């Protein structure tokens, strides 16, 4: 797979990346800002470059937007960055989780699958995403 550029955002926590996908206005940047406030580093906002290295999906920022994140109603902000990250999780902001204890969902890029969370409308969601990045899920997918 050659470089693929997705309309998405991405943050890194301790070498593990979460790819946040969704339509414009779905909350991608807002979720990333919450994760950054909790100690994550910005990889890219709005566009993410992805390439396959060995069997890992590695994300980075296009040079023109490196270190910049949009805060709707505030403006474009600078952020602490990670040059790249190995993706280990995806969040689909276009889908809302309906189940209290959901089944596993997947996000596919080429032939690689990432565990995927759907948006949860609650104040615990960003903390839950970070906790999953740090320690995984009790019952792995």
C-alpha positions, 0 to 999 in steps of 0.5 A, a space after each residue: 500500500 502506498 501513502 493513503 490520505 484519509 479525511 480523519 484525525 489522529 492522536 498518539 498515546 505512548 506509541 499507540 494511535 487512534 484514527 478518528 473518522 467521520 464527516 465534517 462537523 462530526 466531532 473528530 477534532 473535538 475528541 482529539 482535543 479532549 484526548 490531547 488535554 488528557 496527555 495524548 499528542 496530536 498526529 494529524 487533524 483533518 487529513 491523515 497520511 497512512 502507510 503500511 510498514 511491515 504489518 502495521 498501519 503507520 499514521 503521520 501528518 501532511 507537512 502543511 497541517 503538522 501541529 495544527 488542530 481546529 477548535 470549532 468556534 475558537 480557531 486553529 490551535 498549535 498542539 504538541 505533536 507525535 511525528 507518527 504513530 502505529 494505529 491500534 484503534 479507530 473511532 467512527 464518529 458517524 455511527 452512534 453506539 446503541 448497546 451498553 456492552 457492544 459487540 466488537 466493531 472493525 475498521 478496515 484499511 486495505 487488508 488490515 483491521 483495527 478495533 473500532 468504537 462508535 461514538 458514545 454521547 457521554 462525558 466518559 467517551 474520551 476517557 474511555 478511548 484513552 483507557 482503551 489505547 492504554 490497556 485494551 478491552 477486557 474481552 478482546 475482539 
